[in-house]
């Protein structure tokens, strides 16, 4: 299943509907936001998670979680895709769990590079690409300067995310490329919370989602 993930994702989850043409900025009042799961989040898929919202419109929302490690390394993913890579450092990079929906579909979050298929611009610092060509470039040492690879995504139906926000299941902060690309996996939640201007202890008792 992984072998088809990056080649077919755009068609199979309609990711190309994020915009009318590649590299348009996505719309929605939560665009360019990181969703921070509250400590009391009941859903184990999102406990202490940070999720980059890639789409938010009247049909719902799509996000990619950036701080949950999957059981795969990049080397294992490349093997499944039949893409050679002799770089052991690259091969050892952890692949993330992007969310519970379609975990066999892959997403590459990266600093902007032109020329790849199936790319959407999140902001001036971040793009998301779902095509195989970017993974081949990464394996060859010719990819973007910074990148994360995630399998699966988080999805919300019409009005669902707004309802969860009202119940204080999530807080949001503007997306920060430093959290994605310059902060260790283990520290991304704390770093995102810090952008709220409050301490982690202040979050306990804010509310939960059941």
C-alpha positions as CSV (number, residue, x, y, z in Angstrom):
1,X,0.0,0.0,0.0
2,X,2.8,2.4,0.8
3,X,4.1,2.0,-2.8
4,X,1.1,3.8,-4.1
5,X,0.7,6.4,-1.4
6,X,2.7,9.3,-2.7
7,X,1.8,8.6,-6.3
8,X,-2.0,8.6,-5.9
9,X,-2.8,10.7,-2.9
10,X,-3.9,13.8,-4.7
11,X,-6.5,11.9,-6.7
12,X,-7.7,9.6,-4.0
13,X,-8.4,12.2,-1.3
14,X,-9.0,15.1,-3.6
15,X,-6.2,17.1,-2.3
16,X,-6.0,19.0,-5.5
17,X,-9.3,20.6,-4.5
18,X,-7.4,22.6,-1.9
19,X,-7.0,25.1,-4.6
20,X,-7.9,25.6,-8.3
21,X,-4.3,25.4,-9.3
22,X,-1.1,24.2,-7.6
23,X,0.6,26.6,-5.2
24,X,-2.5,28.7,-4.5
25,X,-2.7,29.7,-0.8
26,X,-5.5,27.7,0.9
27,X,-8.5,29.5,2.3
28,X,-10.4,29.4,5.6
29,X,-10.2,31.3,8.9
30,X,-7.9,28.7,10.3
31,X,-5.5,28.8,7.4
32,X,-1.9,29.0,8.2
33,X,-2.6,27.7,11.8
34,X,-1.2,25.0,14.0
35,X,-3.8,23.2,16.1
36,X,-2.6,22.3,19.6
37,X,-4.5,19.5,21.3
38,X,-5.3,20.1,24.9
39,X,-3.8,17.8,27.5
40,X,-7.2,16.4,28.3
41,X,-8.0,15.4,24.7
42,X,-9.8,12.1,25.0
43,X,-9.0,10.9,21.5
44,X,-5.6,9.0,21.7
45,X,-4.9,9.8,18.1
46,X,-4.4,13.5,19.0
47,X,-3.2,13.5,22.6
48,X,-0.6,16.3,22.9
49,X,-0.5,16.6,19.1
50,X,0.3,19.6,16.9
51,X,-1.5,19.5,13.6
52,X,-0.8,21.8,10.6
53,X,-4.1,22.7,9.0
54,X,-3.7,22.4,5.2
55,X,-7.3,22.9,4.2
56,X,-10.3,24.6,5.9
57,X,-13.4,25.5,4.0
58,X,-17.2,25.0,4.0
59,X,-16.7,21.3,3.3
60,X,-14.5,20.6,6.3
61,X,-10.8,20.5,7.1
62,X,-7.7,18.5,6.5
63,X,-4.6,18.6,8.7
64,X,-1.3,16.8,9.1
65,X,0.0,16.0,12.6
66,X,3.7,17.0,12.9
67,X,4.8,15.5,16.2
68,X,3.8,11.8,16.3
69,X,6.4,9.2,15.1
70,X,5.2,6.3,13.0
71,X,6.7,2.8,12.9
72,X,8.5,3.6,9.7
73,X,11.8,5.2,8.8
74,X,12.4,7.0,5.5
75,X,14.6,4.1,4.4
76,X,11.7,1.7,4.8
77,X,9.3,4.0,2.9
78,X,11.8,4.4,0.1
79,X,12.2,0.6,-0.1
80,X,8.4,0.3,-0.4
81,X,8.5,2.8,-3.2
82,X,11.5,1.1,-5.0
83,X,13.5,4.3,-4.7
84,X,17.2,3.7,-4.1
85,X,19.0,5.6,-1.3
86,X,22.6,5.0,-0.1
87,X,22.5,7.8,2.5
88,X,22.2,6.1,5.9
89,X,21.5,9.4,7.7
90,X,18.5,10.1,5.3
91,X,17.3,6.5,5.6
92,X,17.2,6.7,9.4
93,X,14.9,9.8,9.4
94,X,11.6,9.0,11.2
95,X,8.3,9.1,9.1
96,X,5.5,10.8,11.0
97,X,1.9,9.7,11.7
98,X,0.0,12.5,9.9
99,X,-3.4,11.3,11.2
100,X,-5.7,8.4,11.5
101,X,-7.3,8.8,8.0
102,X,-5.8,6.9,5.1
103,X,-2.5,6.0,6.8
104,X,-1.1,4.5,3.6
105,X,-1.1,7.9,1.9
106,X,2.0,10.1,2.1
107,X,2.5,13.9,2.5
108,X,5.8,15.8,2.3
109,X,5.8,19.1,4.2
110,X,8.8,21.2,3.0
111,X,10.4,24.5,2.5
112,X,9.4,26.0,-0.9
113,X,10.8,24.4,-4.0
114,X,9.3,24.8,-7.4
115,X,8.8,22.1,-10.0
116,X,7.2,19.2,-8.1
117,X,3.9,17.7,-9.1
118,X,0.8,18.0,-6.8
119,X,2.1,20.8,-4.6
120,X,0.1,23.3,-2.5
121,X,1.5,26.4,-0.9
122,X,0.6,26.8,2.7
123,X,2.4,30.1,3.1
124,X,5.7,31.7,2.0
125,X,7.7,29.2,4.1
126,X,5.9,25.9,3.8
127,X,4.5,23.7,1.0
128,X,2.9,20.3,1.0
129,X,3.5,17.9,-1.9
130,X,2.0,14.5,-2.5
131,X,3.8,13.3,-5.6
132,X,6.5,10.6,-5.9
133,X,9.0,13.0,-7.6
134,X,9.8,14.9,-4.4
135,X,10.6,11.7,-2.5
136,X,13.0,10.6,-5.4
137,X,14.7,14.0,-5.2
138,X,15.1,13.7,-1.4
139,X,16.6,10.3,-1.8
140,X,19.1,11.6,-4.4
141,X,20.1,14.5,-2.1
142,X,18.4,17.0,-4.4
143,X,15.2,17.7,-2.3
144,X,14.1,20.8,-0.4
145,X,16.4,22.2,2.4
146,X,13.9,21.1,5.1
147,X,11.2,18.5,5.0
148,X,8.9,16.2,7.0
149,X,7.2,13.1,5.6
150,X,3.9,12.0,7.1
151,X,1.6,9.1,6.5
152,X,-2.1,9.7,6.8
153,X,-4.0,12.9,7.7
154,X,-6.6,14.2,10.1
155,X,-10.0,15.0,8.6
156,X,-13.0,16.9,9.9
157,X,-16.5,17.2,8.3
158,X,-18.4,20.4,7.7
159,X,-18.6,22.3,11.0
160,X,-16.9,19.5,13.0
161,X,-13.6,21.3,13.7
162,X,-15.4,24.5,14.6
163,X,-17.5,22.6,17.1
164,X,-14.3,21.0,18.7
165,X,-12.7,24.5,18.9
166,X,-15.8,25.8,20.8
167,X,-15.4,22.9,23.2
168,X,-11.8,23.8,23.8
169,X,-10.4,20.6,22.4
170,X,-7.9,22.7,20.4
171,X,-6.2,26.0,20.6
172,X,-4.5,27.5,17.5
173,X,-1.4,29.5,16.8
174,X,0.0,30.8,13.5
175,X,2.1,28.3,11.7
176,X,5.8,28.6,12.5
177,X,8.4,26.9,10.2
178,X,10.7,26.8,13.1
179,X,8.4,24.4,14.9
180,X,8.2,22.2,11.9
181,X,11.8,22.1,10.7
182,X,14.0,23.4,13.5
183,X,12.4,21.8,16.7
184,X,12.8,18.2,17.7
185,X,9.9,15.9,17.5
186,X,9.6,15.6,21.3
187,X,9.5,19.4,21.8
188,X,7.1,20.6,19.1
189,X,4.0,20.5,21.3
190,X,5.7,22.5,24.1
191,X,7.1,24.9,21.6
192,X,3.7,25.5,20.0
193,X,2.1,26.0,23.5
194,X,4.8,28.5,24.2
195,X,3.6,30.6,21.2
196,X,0.3,31.1,23.1
197,X,2.2,33.1,25.7
198,X,1.1,30.8,28.5
199,X,2.8,27.9,30.4
200,X,1.9,24.2,30.0
201,X,0.5,24.1,33.5
202,X,-2.0,26.8,32.6
203,X,-3.6,24.4,30.0
204,X,-4.7,21.8,32.5
205,X,-8.3,22.4,33.3
206,X,-8.9,24.6,30.3
207,X,-11.3,22.0,29.0
208,X,-11.4,18.7,27.2
209,X,-13.1,16.9,24.3
210,X,-15.0,13.8,25.0
